[in-house]
Amino acid sequence: MTINHPRLIREQKTVDLMIKLYCRDKHGSTGDGLCDSCDQLQQYAQKRLEKCPYQEKKTTCANCLTHCYLKTRREEIRQVMRYAGPRMLKEHPWLAVLHLMDGFRKPQPLKKKVNAK
């Protein structure tokens, strides 16, 4: 499954840039490269976004009703967001503002599937 909705593409780009910023400042990565730990986190985040049941209607993961990250990964991404979030305003202001606005979206409960008889 690939991400093809503009809203999700933007969210993936935002998460990628946050991880890159965190890795650069905390782990000393250079250019587009990431350390192994951050690369694994980035791949994990992309898989979670691809499989998100809310897709383009989703809020930010922090406000979501369904937490699909493993507890350890959730803490990792929380650290990245805590560090990179404020710095995104300087480095990527437009994406930072859009991400903040996404946080105001109301989480929607998932509709239960009705079994066809």
Residue, then its C-alpha position, 0 to 999 in steps of 0.5 A: m500500500t502506498i500513500n497517495h492522498p495529499r494530506l497523508i503525503r504532507e504528513q509523511k513529509t512532515v514526520d520525515l523532516m522531523i526525524k531528519l532534524y532530530c537525527r541531525d542534531k542528536h545523532g550527528s547525521t549529515g545530508d539526507g542520511l539517518c542513523d540506523s535507529c532513526d531510519q528504522l523509526q522513519q520506516y516504522a512511522q511510514k508503515r503506520l501511516e500507510k495502515c492508518p484506518y482513518q487515512e485522510k480524515k485522521t488527526t495527528c497521532a497524538n490526538c488519535l483515538t486509536h494508538c497503532y504505534l507500539k509503546t516503545r515506538r510511541e515514546e521514540i516518536r514522542q521524543v522526536m516530536r518534542y524536540a523537532g516540533p518547535r524547531m520546525l517553525k524555524e526550518h519548515p514553518w509552513l509544514a509546522v503550521l499545517h501540522l499544528m492545524d491538523g492537531f485541531r481536527k476532531p478525532q472521528p470514531l471508526k465506523k463498525k463494519v456490518n457483516a453482510k448476510 
